[in-house]
């Protein structure tokens, strides 16, 4: 039962989209198991840049089947826009190529409005959400009052449920946030049309995946966000609302525990974060600008979903070891190695130190209270060579090779690939 799992080991934006694109060339099915359109996966193919938020990145390969699992919350408007964008780019999207779980929950306009109202109400205590309704949709899910894809299959029942949902949302907006209620009829009209367009895509995806695995087909589970944003294991409360870690694959796809061939961790060669929350290795000033870029290029450090400039810093080995433990990582893919070219020295955090001078190789109580630590760094020599044309290990500068080996040493996981640019071909296979 060949299942591969790809997760982000940081706070997201590790370059998972292009890695999924790369791994999908050998996969039959690529499946999303968590999150919603707060994810942003970018794939560069020749001169075309695909920015995907819901549909698995592997769909760009003509032979793959894309699956949206039950662990997602789906904005049907965003999904249909994405489908049209892919079709306009020559990618075939049909019920033969894309399946949606009947048990995935819907994001409604009320969820988006509530999300933004709540964030505004927090003032300086804002979490930094994308404002796309993800949290309120998951809240409705666990409160057992959410709308699901299966509701779309019965238009009369679906309309009834939409009206009830809107009644509840408008009460919350008026009572809790003193915000004007939403108009009901446009929402009803829009969502009934979405239901008509998506009807044929809605199936029992768990059964499809289970059969595929038993037939020996290769399934790649594509994680959204980074594991440091996991609702249980992330830097709570500055987290997303779903299970991001590798173990969330089984519940998020509706399959039982089975043999996993690889758990691959996407790891940026430095650290980044969008939104609020602790960040021990964060940089500012000239070095931060150097790592972030100007935003002129699609792969600069600006959020694919939000467009916000990312906070950046040196690679955090403490958090990488934590990611290895929580996910059971078997391999790493190190991305954006080329961005470090031109630096005289490169720092890597190898431990945390508390106010009493005591050092920790791993956070003693998870990563909720990271702001009480300061990073302990080891400094490595940099390299000046441009890496973007490199395709072979032996052609990498010695300092770049040593940096990769140091990442392996501090994480306890071998690096299988290193990316040296945004194109799918700009990768170097790392020998064991």
Secondary structure, DSSP 8 states (H G I E B T S, - for coil): --EEEEEESSSS-SSHHHHHHHHHTT-SEEEE-SB-TT--EEEEETTEEEEESSS-GGGGSTT-EEEE-TTBEE-HHHHHHHHHHHHHTT---STTTEEEETT-EE--HHHHHHHHHHHHHHGGG-----SSSHHHHHHHHHTT---BGGGGGSHHHHHHHHHHHHHHHHHHHHHHH------HHHHHHHHHHHHHHHGGGEE-HHHHHHHHHHTT--EEEEEEEEGGG-TTTSSTTSS-SS--STTHHHHHHT-----EEEEEEEEESSEEE-SSS--TTB--HHHHHHHH--S-STTSSB-TTT--B-EEESEEHHHHHHHHHHHT--EEEEE-GGGGTT-SEEEEEEEEE-TTS-EESS-TTTTTTGGG-EEEEEEEE---S--TT--SGGGS-HHHHHHHHHHHHHHTS-EEEEE-SSBTT-EEE---
